[in-house]
Amino acid sequence: MRPHIVFSVCLALAALGCGQKRSDQRSFTLQGQVQSIDTAHKLVVVKHEDIKGFMPAMTMPYEVEDAKSLGELAPGDLIDATLVVFSNGAHLTKIRKVGEAPLEKPAGSAAMPTASSGFELLRPGEPVPAGAFVDQDGRKRTFATFKGSPVVVTFVYTKCPLPTFCPLMDRHFATLQRTLKDDAALQKVHLVTVSFDPTRDTPPVLKAHAKELGADLKRWTFLTGDRDEVDRFAARFGVSVSRALNDPRDITHNLRTAIVGADGTLVKVYMGNEWTPDQVLADLRGLT
């Protein structure tokens, strides 16, 4: 786990109100070790055990309900806490230190390619590489097949458990799809969701996921492919993915969403999860 990756790109989870019980609220017991702390964003990165009934063992950043609780924590602390999950957010509460232990070295995580290793980040105006993918129907595709249409592309995996990460990208794209359908000036815009978890996100899984989202596959395409190929493509947009070698379900990632022009060149990249569909729509209209 490399905390600087998480904090540079995984922004704070949505605020969840002032402790009021909501009908969609679920609570889970979390046990794990503090990896790092971001007091400014009320975030703590925790490497935790399986959360029964919710998610497997994973290393994730969590917002805390009370920022003061971070002042009592340090990397290496072993904690018990309650994870409160809503339809559009999550936070930790009732955090209790139960011990401490040396932090493990991050040797078990696969490092992503970076600019220094020869995978330079794309700059606006530069052509997006073709890549090699398969879509939700199992057909081989390259990103070049979308040339001729403006494209909004994002990177997710379908098993991402927290509502303000990948599921938020799905919800934003569903909102974009509804608006694009009714806006004559944006009829040619295409949406593309790329999964960086090809082991589990097979074409049938992506097709089922598309159905759950109400995706119009004429306008919204879901892609996956060879893991290394997907990683190389995603890295050009600034996507960082780390997978624990001893448990491929343990995925640490950031969020990147981008607009690609009809000519196949990069227009803009949105970092994290703070962008809104209205912002993207405004930028798309600026292309015409």
N, C-alpha and C positions, 0 to 999 in steps of 0.2 A: 504494500500500500504506500503510495506516495502522496501525502497530505496536500502538497502544494498543487497537485493536479486538481484535486477535488475543490480546493478553495478558490482556485482561479476561475473555475468554470461552473461549478455546481452551486447556484445561489440559494439563499435561504428559502425554506419551505413557506407556503402561504400562512399568514397569521390566522389563528383559529378562534378568535373571540376571547372573552374574558372568563373562561372556565365554565361556561354554561353547558349543561348536558344537551346534546343534540340527538335527534332520532337516528341519525346515520352514524353516530359515534361508536367505535369499537375500541376496546382496550386490550393490550397484550403485555405480558411480562417480558422484559428484555434483560439479558445478562451478558456482559461483555467487558472489553477493555478499551479505555479511552486511548485513541491514537494521536489526536491533536485537537486543538481548541481554537475557534475563531470568535473571540468575544464580540467584535464589532458587528458580526452578523448573527449572533446568538446561536452559533453552530458548534456542535461537537461531533467529531468523527469517531465512531465506535465500531470495533471489530467484535461482532456478537455471535452468540450461538444461535441455533435454529429457534425461530419464534413460532412455537407450535400453533398450527392453524392459520399461519399468515405468510411466512417467508423462510427460506433456508438460511443457514449461517452466511453472513455477508459482512462486508465493511462498507459503511454508509455514513454520510453526514446527516445529522438530525438537528432540527431546531429544538431549542429548549423552551419550555413555557416561561420559566423565570430565569432571566439573565444572571441574577445573583448566584444561582447554583453553579455557574461556570467558575466563579472565583474560588470555589472550594475544590476544584478538580485540577488534575495535572495529567499529562501523558503517562501512561503506564498504570493508572488507577483502574482497579476492577470495580465494576458498578452493577447494581441492580436498578432498574427503572421501569416505569410504565410507559409504553408507547401508545399514544392515543391517535387513532386514525379516523379521518373524516372522508367524505366523498371528494374533497378537493384540497386536502392537506394532512399534515401529521406533526406531532411534537412529542418530546419526552417530558415527563413530569415525575415527581416523587423519586428523584435521583438520589441514590444512597451509595456511598463508597463502602466497599466491603473488603478491600485489600489492595495490594499493588504487586506488580511483576514487571520484569524487564520487557521492553518492547521487542518483538521479533523483527529480525532483519527482513527486508522486502524481497528476498531472493526467490520466493515462491510465486512472484507475479511476473507475468510476461510484459516486458517493456514495449510501448508503442514506438513506431518510427517517429522521428522528429525532424525538424528542418536540418539540424546538425548531422543527421545520418543520411542526408540526401533527399529527403521528402519535403521539399520546400512548400510552405503554405501558399495557396493560391492568392493572387492579388486581384482586385477588381480589374476587369478587362482582359484577364488571361483566360485561355481556353480550358474548359473543364475536361479532364481525361475521360476517355471512352469507358474504361473499366469493363469488367466481364461479370455478368449477373445472371440469375434466373428469376423470373417473376412468379407471382402467386399461382400461375397456371403451369409452372414448370418449364416455360419457354426460355431459351437463352436470349438475353438482351444485353445491349450495351447502352450506356447513358447517351451515346450519340443518337440513338433512335428517337430521342425527344427533341432533337434539333428542329427548329422551325416554330417551336412554342416556348413561351416563357415557362420556367419550371420553378416550383418551390420544393426544396428537398430537405428532409430531416432524417436523423439517425436515431434508432430506438432498438429495444428488444421487447418482445411481447410479454415476457415474464417479469418485467420491471415492476416492483410491488408498490412503490410510493406514488401517490396520486399527483404530486407536483413535478414529477420527472417525465418519463416516457408517456404515461397516460395523459398528461397535460398536452404533450405534443399531439397525441391522437385527437384530443378534444379540439385543439386549435385548428387542426387540419379539417375536422368535420365542420367546424364553423366556416372556414374558408370555402369549403366545397359548396355549402349552401349559398353563400354570397356570390361566388363565381357563376353559379348556375343562373342567377337572376340579373347579372350585370353583363349587358351585351358587349361592353368594351373589354371584358376579360374572358370572353368565351374560349380563347385559345390557351389559357393558362392551364398547366398540368401540375398535379401534385405527385410527389414521389416520396415514399417512406422506405428507407433502407435499414434492414435489420443486420446488426453486427453479431448476432447469435445464431449462426447457421445450423448448429447442431440441433437446436430445438425448434428454431423458426424455419421449418421446411416449407415448401410451397403449399401443401395442404393446410398447415397451421396458419400461414399468412392469409390464405383464402378465407379460412374461418374467421380470422381476426378482422379481415376487411368486411365480412358480412355483419359481424357484431357492431362495427362502426357505421354501418350503412353506407359504405364507400361505393361510389359509382366508378367501376373499374375502367370506364372509358375516359375518366378524368383523373383518377387516383390510382397509381400503380404501386405495388409492394414488391421490393426486391431483396434478394439475399444472394448467396453464392459462396465460393471458396473463401474461408475465413481470412487468409492472408491477402487475397485480392480485395476483399471488402475493406480490410484494415488499411491497406495502402490508399485506396480511394478516399476513405473517410478522413485519413490523416491529412490529406491536402486541404481539407476544410477546417482543420484544427481539432478534429475529434480524437480524443484519447481514450483508449479502452485498455484496462488491465484485467486479466483473468487469472485467478489463483490456479496454479498448476495442479494442486491436489484436490480442487473442487471447481470445475468449470462453471458451476452455477454462481460462484462468487465473482460477480462482475462489477468493477468500479469504472464509471465512465463520466464524461461531461456531456453537455448538450450543445449542439450546433445546428442551426437551420439557415438555409441560404436561398437566395434568388439567383437563378441562372437565366441569362437572356436567351431570346430566340436564336441568337447566333451561336449559342453554346459557350459563351464566356461568362465568368463570374460577375455578378452585379453587386451583391452585398451578402455579408454573413452576420447573423444575429447570434450573440453569445448567450448561453444560459437559458433560463426559463422566464425572463421578464418581458420578452416581446409579446405583442398582442396581435390578433388577426387584423385589427384595424391598421396597425402600423404596416404590416405586410401589404395589405390592400392598397394603402396610399403609395407605397413604393412601387407596386405593380402598375398602378395607374400612371405613375411618373415615367414609365417606360414608353408609353404610347405618345 
